Amino acid sequence: MQENDIMTVQEVAQQYKVSERTVRNWIEKEGLVAFPIGKRGYRITKSDLLAFVEARKIRPSQDTEREG
C-alpha cells in the first residue's frame, strides 16, 4: 500500500462533496472501513472507500429499464 492510497476524512469529504461529519457517520454508523488516528481522526484506504461506494450504488431495476 502506498501513502497516496490512504485518505483523510477531509479528503474523502472533498472528493464526494459531502461534509466531514457525513464521512464520520459513514465510518461510525454505516460501516465504512477506516483506522483510527488519535482521538477523532481516521484514515481510509481508497480500496475500502471504493468498495463502500460500490455497495451503495442504486442500480435501475429491470422494470425501470423497460419503461425508458
N, C-alpha and C positions, 0 to 999 in steps of 0.2 A: 504494500500500500504506500502510495506516495503522499507527501504533505498536501498536494493540491487535490487529493481525493477526500479530504476532510473539510467540512464546512462548519461555520459558526451559526448560531441561531440567527444572527443579524444577516448573514449571507443568504441563508435559506429564505428568510422573510423578504429580502430584496429581490431574489430571483423569482419568487412566486407572487410577489406583490401583495403580501399579507403582513399583518403586524407580527412583531416578535412574540407577543402574547399568544397569538394563534399558533405559532410554531411550538411554543412551550406546551400549549394544550394538546397538540398532536403528539408530543412526546409523553406528557404526563397522563393523558386520558385516552388517546386513540391509538397508541401502540407504535408510533414512530421510534425506531430503534436509535438510541443515542447513548453516549457515555458521558458521565458527569465530570465536570471540571470545576473544582471549588464548590461553593455553596449553591449558586444558582446557574452556573454555566453548563453548557452542553456542547458536545461536538457530534456531528452527524456525518457518516460517510456518504458519498454520492451514491454508492450502490444501494444502501439502505433507504435513502431518500427516494430513489427511482422506484424501488420495489413498493414503497408506501404509496406513491402516487399512482403507479400502475394498478395496484389493488383497489383503488378508489375511483378509477375512471368509470364514467357512466357510458355504457355501451347501448346502442339502439337495439330495441327488441326486434324480432322478425316482423311483428305486426307493423311497427313504425316504418320499417324499410319498405314494406309492400305498399303503404299509403302514399309514399313520396314519389 
